[in-house]
Amino acid sequence: MANFSKSNVPQFSVDVYQNEFLPEGGREVNAIVTVTSTGGGTVGTAVGASYAPGQGPSAGVAIMVDCSGSMDYPPTKMRNARDATAAAIDTLRDGTHFAVIGGTHVAKEVYPGGGRLAVADRTSREQAKQALRRLSAGGGTAIGTWLRLADRLLSSADITIRHGILLTDGRNEHEAPEDLRAALDSCAGRFTCDARGVGTDWEVKEVTGIASALLGTADIVADPTGLAADFTQMMETAMGKEVADVALRLWTPVGTTVKFVKQVAPTVEALTDRRTEAGPRAGDYPTGSWGDESRDYHVCVEVPTAGLGREMLAARVSLVVPQPDGSVQNLGAQGLIRAVWTDDMVASTSINPQVAHYTGQAELAQAIQQGLDLRKAGDMDGATAKLGRAVQLASASGNADTAKLLAKVVDVVDATTGTVRLKAKVEEADEMTLETRSTKTVRVKK
């Protein structure tokens, strides 16, 4: 963590929403944990503004631009990618470290070169934009090499926040899937990365897999003219990050097992398998970098059963940031998840509204992904059933954005019952947009 003044560090808070009452013999405890970070010093700072020394977190951004041959079709695609990268560079805060990487079947340093990062100021921004003009399309696609170069460059400077922005327009055809997986494994926890697919010739699961592994966002920019606005937005968000490597630490008492931990807002992201042990009965789940924002997590644990009237602490949630010396800094916020056994049937059978809402949102994401996979595999009945269920869930939870995307893939006969017909002809961009954004959730209305 950077040594900037206390007033600039965001304050974290943790709120727990659950029904703590269990029936006799009940063991499963579910809770929604809302983590909020507020009041950091950098958010909302004007673009291009600089900090007094020691005021803001030091940050580095590596922009990876696909320069494979397909970026020339249509020729406007490469031009839009150059313009978008230039717009992102203009959004960099003074003093931010940065580099531009050209990606084909190999990764090349476009700016500044020499295995290092540049420091953003008026001169370096101008030089970077000059260097962009030399970008041309030609060659294959091996995204793992781009990520490894970004990792090397981002680790060449002593900075707190490390972030990547990756743009691709095609499939990762010039390296084996296990090479990309190995690159992601080696980069995970070292920097966060937003990934974007431009056009419709890329693989949704590849792009969403990159963002997921590196705790960033994924999206489609179907029309290349939308790239500049999207890159500017991504860079503004990156410039708002103030604390890196925040982990959700979950402590559980003896005899309690963690069934799952997942982020459920703003997107669904499974974290269960990413646990690293943190001392007796505690584990850390990575959440990446934070600015002024709020996210929701669903924690499910199984507790040993106890007699009626008994009460126990089922889990304790806190937030920590690892330090270079191997210790951790505790961010001071914690939440308690409880279990109370009761014979009051009304108390023990009512589902907490937050838990119910997010269980539905997670099922919605899964129904969309399964439905689209079945459609691709030619199982139209199965696809209709899954996508109908998705329409029903989107309608019930008020997820209007997802409902709109679903309506481009199916004809909705009755949203309440989930009665739909698959459209005979679906635009590829519409199907890819639905798949890419399937994990986006809406928050429960307080």
Secondary structure, DSSP 8 states (H G I E B T S, - for coil): -----GGGS-EEEEEEEE--EE-TT--EEEEEEEEEEE--SSTT--TT----TTSS--EEEEEEEE-SGGGGSSTHHHHHHHHHHHHHHHHS-TT-EEEEEEESSSEEEEES-TT--EE-SHHHHHHHHHHHTT----S---HHHHHHHHHHHHTTS--SEEEEEEEESS--TTS-HHHHHHHHHHHTTT-EEEEEEESS-S-HHHHHHHHHHTT--EEEESSGGGHHHHHHHHHHHHHT--EEEEEEEEE--TT-EEEEEEEEESB-EE-GGG-EE-STTEEEEEEEEESSEEEEEEEEEE-----TT-EEEEEEEEEEEE-TTS-EEEEEEEEEEEEEE-S-HHHHH---HHHHHHHHHHHHHHHHHHHHHHHHTT-HHHHHHHHHHHHHHHHHHT-HHHHHHHTTTEEEEETTTTEEEE-SS--HHHHHHHHHTTTB------
